[in-house]
């Protein structure tokens, strides 16, 4: 049959308090357990998993002289009642007299099989109790003034977490089953009472809503701020169908209004205040000034070495600043061996400086050629230490010089010369179109297709010149400690905004990924080309996955082993035909009608400049995977310009 369980709650000492059980439907009294302490909070659950529910009750102190069942109102208790076959006290705990302010609200739940009892509205007092034995496994008190705790499964692992918000400071803490604080989240304003809130934005996931006298905050499942209500509290959600987002019902005093979740451009000002934003503005201005000075400096370097670069005729040119960092690199001097670093260390930094010459091995492993080089001092701008222009000595080289072609430098100059005329042509065509649309709208429909063809052609030429510049850019990579996971996350978030709606982009980062020495801007260029290539392969939609991993103890060409970080881009397209896989990294080779054929060549160049490699695996009808492999150790001298101090 069924039973009716009643908990008698009263502050009057002369009235009975406790648990009464009646049978249904006849209403026969099955038993009662009367106590002298007045209950203020309770929770019913099958705590010991025996199939029968128990009632967990918290009491407060009133000091009215009541006493019954072994309990009085001079103490605060936590009492567990077994209800069947008749109610009886199975376990109780006395936190001590005078603890009434912390006993006004009891919350209890299970964390990993253990019972956790929490008292709120004051210092956060929590106990972990083993079911069955009812022994206290852990006890903790967090000073402050907290709202009643919540048991919420935030990470959706079928095991809830304990969450409590502070009234006095803008923070939320998350506690595990050991009563250890695992998260400490700062929020825009002090919070108060809260609870699990229905889905407020239509994504199918509930949120947490906290409300205080200063307003309300809506948090997502990761405890990130989703909405801030400066005044009032969130009291409900209005559903508006499957295609329209829901609206929040906000109450401010006696007024109730509907609100929608919109992005607030002034949130940072509200969150951090004018002082913090002023500091941020100063930092941004400092970074911008540094970047402008850096661009000005590179311009002076380019101007100073331009003539010598032409005289080098593509044979190779390397420019070091006064601290031994590479600020210009091109040609065959981009790949050198250890004896080249030894030569650079011998350069004299005093003024007046003298020229140096030597013979070093240049080329790829197994194809090195002993080549004479010369280092000439040069003063640039206001630098007090001389820069060094290192180039191949063509007069001393066997056979009259090096066979390295001069096309990278020439292409760079030609593409720079083309960019400005193309920009002027595009602006002129756009002004022409705006003019005839205003003056002769009747003929605009006939002229627009011709203008669009001209704009499309100019756009293709601009993309082609930009790709050539990336391919032959002679600037050396600026290596620094780089978190590949963070770089991938930030870049993919930007790239996702320009993707077609039928293509899904997934990011799968490996945990504890080691840092690599790399140029972050160049890695973004490589990732952009790989993602663009993957999007073009999905002409009917699909999924692109960007994953990171680490491979241990990799040996290249029989040399020493090292770890590698792997950046992989996978698509679910039709795959790369087997007959062209060996040619996809060739500059100029493309299967697209409007492709430049330079994207993968740029990726390969960036990989080699970082001491790594790029590989491809593909299966017809399944998809393609490109792997960019980067060594964890610093690249060798001559590839890593910013690491050595010469």
Secondary structure, DSSP 8 states (H G I E B T S, - for coil): -EEEEEEE--S-TTS-EEEEEEEETT--EEEEEEESSEEEEEEEE-TT-SSS-EEEEEEE---S--EETTEETTS-EEEEEE-SSS-EEEEEEE--TT-GGG-SEEEEEEETTEEEEEEESEEEEEEEE-TTT--EEEEEEEEEEE---EEE-SS-SSS-EEEEEBSSSSEEEEE-TTS-EEEEEE-SS---EEEEE--SSSSS--EEEEEETTEEEEE-TTS-EEEEESSSEEEEEE---SSS--EEEEEETTEEEEE-----TTHHHHHHHHHHHHHHHHHHHHHHHHHHHHHHHHHHHHHHHHHHHHHHTTS-EEEE-TTS-EEEEEGGGGSB-HHHHHHHHT---SSS---EEEEEEESSTT--EEEEEEEEEE--TT-SS-EEEEEE-TTTSGGGS----SHHHHHHHHHHHHHHHHHHHHHHHHHHHHHHHHH-HHHHHHHHHHHHHHHHHHHHHHHHHHHHHHHH-------EEE-HHHHHHHHHHHHHTTS-TTEEEEEE--TT---EEE-HHHHHHHHHHHHHHHHHH-TT-EEEEEEEEEEEEEESTT--EEEEEEEEEEE-SS---GGGGGGTTSTT--SSTT--S-HHHHHHHHHHHTT-EEEEEEETTTEEEEEEEEESS---TTT-TTT---
